[in-house]
Amino acid sequence: MSVTQKKQSHMSKTYYDPADLRKFGKITEWSEELGTKFFDYYGKVFEEGALSAREKSLIALAVSHVVKCPYCIDAYTKDGLQRGITKEEMMEAVHAGAAIESGATLVHGVQMMNKYDKLSM
């Protein structure tokens, strides 16, 4: 393999292996009780309720971006497509998540301003 091929091969790899998403269920192997309880809870959360499974999928997609989980982004993009969520709805949800995340960051600027005022008196 040439140096260029090795570089290209290395560059195409990422820290997150998309194949690992399929292994998620294996977390119960190292902690059966807690893993099982998590998956029971997770399944219950995404059942139809006051919110539809479609709405929950859209929320999960937005949150996936805020917490920056590539596995969740992949999973809920696919889930959303299967539930008929449009690309425009997906992007709007991502923007809603981004707005909340950036607002939460900026509102902490008030803490900085208060501390600055206190220290500079």
C-alpha distance (Angstrom), angle and dihedral (degrees) to the residues before:
residue distance angle dihedral
M1 . . .
S2 3.80 . .
V3 3.80 123.2 .
T4 3.82 89.4 -108.4
Q5 3.81 91.8 51.8
K6 3.81 90.7 48.3
K7 3.82 90.6 50.6
Q8 3.80 91.9 48.3
S9 3.80 91.3 47.0
H10 3.81 91.3 49.4
M11 3.81 92.5 45.2
S12 3.80 92.2 52.9
K13 3.80 91.6 58.0
T14 3.76 119.6 86.3
Y15 3.77 132.6 -162.8
Y16 3.79 89.2 -115.2
D17 3.79 112.4 62.0
P18 3.83 109.6 -151.9
A19 3.82 88.3 -148.2
D20 3.82 88.8 65.6
L21 3.80 90.6 72.0
R22 3.81 88.3 70.1
K23 3.81 88.4 55.0
F24 3.82 94.2 56.6
G25 3.80 92.4 103.4
K26 3.79 89.4 61.5
I27 3.80 91.9 74.0
T28 3.79 86.5 89.3
E29 3.82 89.4 66.7
W30 3.80 91.8 74.2
S31 3.79 96.4 38.0
E32 3.77 110.7 15.6
E33 3.80 98.1 177.2
L34 3.80 96.9 47.3
G35 3.80 93.7 38.7
T36 3.79 91.6 51.3
K37 3.80 91.7 47.3
F38 3.79 90.2 50.2
F39 3.81 93.3 51.1
D40 3.82 91.5 46.0
Y41 3.81 89.3 52.0
Y42 3.81 93.1 43.3
G43 3.80 91.6 51.2
K44 3.79 92.0 47.9
V45 3.81 92.5 49.9
F46 3.80 92.5 55.9
E47 3.81 96.4 48.2
E48 3.79 119.4 108.5
G49 3.78 109.8 -83.4
A50 3.78 136.1 130.5
L51 3.80 83.1 -29.9
S52 3.77 120.8 48.2
A53 3.80 120.2 -117.5
R54 3.82 85.9 -113.4
E55 3.81 92.0 56.3
K56 3.80 90.9 46.4
S57 3.80 90.1 51.1
L58 3.81 90.2 53.7
I59 3.80 91.3 48.6
A60 3.81 89.9 48.6
L61 3.81 90.4 51.4
A62 3.81 91.9 52.4
V63 3.81 92.7 46.1
S64 3.82 89.8 47.1
H65 3.78 88.5 61.5
V66 3.80 93.9 45.8
V67 3.81 92.2 51.8
K68 3.81 89.1 39.3
C69 3.80 97.6 -130.0
P70 3.81 110.0 161.2
Y71 3.80 91.3 -168.0
C72 3.81 91.4 55.1
I73 3.80 92.1 44.4
D74 3.81 89.6 54.6
A75 3.80 93.3 44.4
Y76 3.80 96.9 47.0
T77 3.80 94.5 41.7
K78 3.80 87.3 56.1
D79 3.81 92.2 42.1
G80 3.79 90.6 49.0
L81 3.79 92.5 51.3
Q82 3.80 89.6 50.9
R83 3.80 89.4 51.7
G84 3.80 93.5 50.1
I85 3.79 96.8 -106.3
T86 3.79 108.8 158.2
K87 3.79 125.4 -131.3
E88 3.81 88.3 -114.2
E89 3.82 91.3 55.0
M90 3.80 90.4 47.2
M91 3.80 92.8 51.0
E92 3.80 92.1 45.9
A93 3.81 89.5 52.5
V94 3.82 90.5 49.7
H95 3.81 89.8 51.1
A96 3.81 90.8 49.6
G97 3.81 89.2 53.1
A98 3.80 91.6 46.2
A99 3.81 91.6 50.0
I100 3.81 91.7 52.5
E101 3.80 91.8 45.6
S102 3.81 93.5 49.3
G103 3.81 91.5 43.6
A104 3.79 90.3 51.9
T105 3.79 89.4 51.7
L106 3.78 93.5 47.5
V107 3.81 95.9 45.4
H108 3.80 87.1 60.5
G109 3.79 84.7 64.3
V110 3.81 85.0 78.4
Q111 3.80 88.0 63.3
M112 3.81 88.9 52.9
M113 3.80 91.5 47.2
N114 3.82 91.6 50.0
K115 3.81 91.6 48.4
Y116 3.80 91.6 46.9
D117 3.81 91.4 50.3
K118 3.82 91.3 48.1
L119 3.82 94.1 48.0
S120 3.79 96.2 43.5
M121 3.82 96.1 52.3
